[in-house]
């Protein structure tokens, strides 16, 4: 399950989504807005996406992770809109029979989300004002 949300990410709901009695491990990653980037003070971040493209890219990541690590369940949410320092911007939760697979799958998923899902961020800084963040070139294929 992957979703884009304009509302705060409900971590408890995410954990419930990946709960499975056959799972011996659940791993969750929370990405938060930090107060600095490249020696600039960050006041907040504005995220934008093209929802359909993001959902399609995420469906591929989810399917790959489930197959590769034999996951029991997978869930991820990315926020869009205006976020403040400390807000959770992205969350990935996975469950599997064993912890090694859960940790590997969680890292794999967030790394691919950062490079393949079309989500753009504009940092609001105290030094430069609003600045679109440079990201990685999307990998298509």
C-alpha positions as MATLAB code, in Angstrom:
seq = 'XXXXXXXXXXXXXXXXXXXXXXXXXXXXXXXXXXXXXXXXXXXXXXXXXXXXXXXXXXXXXXXXXXXXXXXXXXXXXXXXXXXXXXXXXXXXXXXXXXXXXXXXXXXXXXXXXXXXXXXXXXXXXXXXXXXXXXXXXXXXX';
ca = [
       0.000    0.000    0.000;
       1.326    3.433   -0.928;
      -0.400    6.742   -0.520;
       0.197   10.433   -0.924;
      -1.249   12.553    1.878;
      -1.734   16.221    2.673;
      -2.274   15.292    6.324;
       0.054   14.179    9.104;
       1.197   10.576    8.731;
      -0.526    8.300   11.233;
       2.318    6.024   12.339;
       0.023    3.779   14.406;
      -2.206    3.217   11.364;
       0.845    2.421    9.250;
       2.017   -0.175   11.774;
      -1.466   -1.709   11.886;
      -1.411   -1.953    8.084;
       1.724   -4.121    8.126;
       0.764   -6.248   11.135;
       0.791   -9.943   10.297;
       0.752  -12.892   12.701;
       3.287  -14.734   10.522;
       5.765  -11.856   10.781;
       8.541  -11.988   13.340;
       9.824   -8.523   12.448;
       8.395   -5.125   11.632;
      10.616   -2.235   10.580;
       9.501    1.360   10.145;
      11.447    4.270    8.693;
      10.340    7.850    9.323;
      11.883   10.667    7.320;
      11.515   14.033    9.057;
      12.073   17.640    8.059;
      15.366   18.731    9.604;
      16.313   22.278   10.551;
      19.267   22.663    8.177;
      20.648   21.728    4.779;
      24.050   22.670    3.352;
      24.760   25.113    6.203;
      21.439   26.926    5.663;
      18.728   27.096    8.300;
      15.581   25.367    7.020;
      12.232   26.646    8.311;
      10.084   24.149    6.408;
       9.613   22.269    3.145;
       6.915   22.336    0.480;
       6.447   18.983   -1.324;
       4.726   18.499   -4.686;
       4.074   15.452   -6.837;
       2.191   14.165   -9.809;
       0.084   11.649   -7.875;
      -0.556    9.135  -10.654;
       3.116    8.898  -11.609;
       4.141    8.643   -7.956;
       1.653    5.846   -7.306;
       2.806    3.921  -10.394;
       6.472    4.215   -9.414;
       5.714    3.207   -5.845;
       3.673    0.179   -6.922;
       6.783   -1.132   -8.717;
       8.964   -0.574   -5.661;
       6.427   -2.300   -3.422;
       6.088   -5.311   -5.740;
       9.867   -5.640   -6.074;
      10.442   -5.469   -2.309;
       7.694   -7.974   -1.515;
       9.053  -10.431   -4.072;
      12.738   -9.981   -3.271;
      12.415  -10.334    0.523;
       9.204  -12.371    0.715;
       7.591   -9.651    2.815;
       4.363  -10.276    4.646;
       3.180   -6.687    4.253;
       4.387   -3.320    2.933;
       3.118    0.216    3.452;
       4.472    3.660    2.619;
       3.132    7.207    2.802;
       4.614   10.461    1.514;
       3.358   13.874    2.535;
       2.782   16.739    0.137;
       2.104   20.377    0.902;
       3.760   22.547    3.532;
       5.662   20.822    6.345;
       7.494   22.307    9.303;
      10.736   21.231   10.960;
      10.123   17.980   12.827;
       7.165   16.873   10.683;
       7.264   13.347    9.243;
       7.527   13.676    5.457;
       7.782   10.010    4.468;
       7.188    6.697    6.197;
       7.933    3.135    5.103;
       6.852    0.078    7.094;
       7.490   -3.560    6.258;
       6.910   -6.864    7.981;
       8.634  -10.165    7.322;
       9.405  -13.429    9.053;
      12.912  -12.295   10.060;
      14.564   -8.985   10.975;
      17.363   -9.066    8.387;
      14.878   -9.145    5.525;
      12.758   -6.411    7.113;
      15.719   -4.054    7.573;
      17.049   -4.695    4.065;
      13.640   -4.244    2.451;
      12.945   -1.030    4.359;
      16.228    0.523    3.308;
      15.775   -0.665   -0.275;
      12.309    0.905   -0.421;
      13.286    4.325    0.941;
      16.384    4.466   -1.262;
      14.287    3.753   -4.352;
      11.556    6.193   -3.292;
      14.187    8.946   -3.114;
      15.471    8.213   -6.641;
      12.432    6.970   -8.568;
       9.255    8.546   -7.216;
       8.561   12.000   -8.716;
       8.261   14.112   -5.576;
       9.790   17.576   -5.553;
      10.655   19.714   -2.561;
      11.090   23.417   -2.088;
      13.011   24.284    1.052;
      12.074   27.467    2.863;
      15.350   28.772    4.260;
      16.156   31.747    6.451;
      19.152   32.620    4.256;
      17.887   32.261    0.677;
      14.097   32.146    1.038;
      12.249   29.386   -0.883;
      14.624   27.251   -2.977;
      13.779   24.156   -5.017;
      16.058   21.408   -3.749;
      18.340   19.681   -6.187;
      17.573   16.012   -6.361;
      18.629   13.009   -8.296;
      17.606   12.467  -11.865;
      14.654   10.103  -11.911;
      15.516    6.634  -13.090;
      12.939    5.498  -15.612;
      12.768    2.019  -16.870;
];
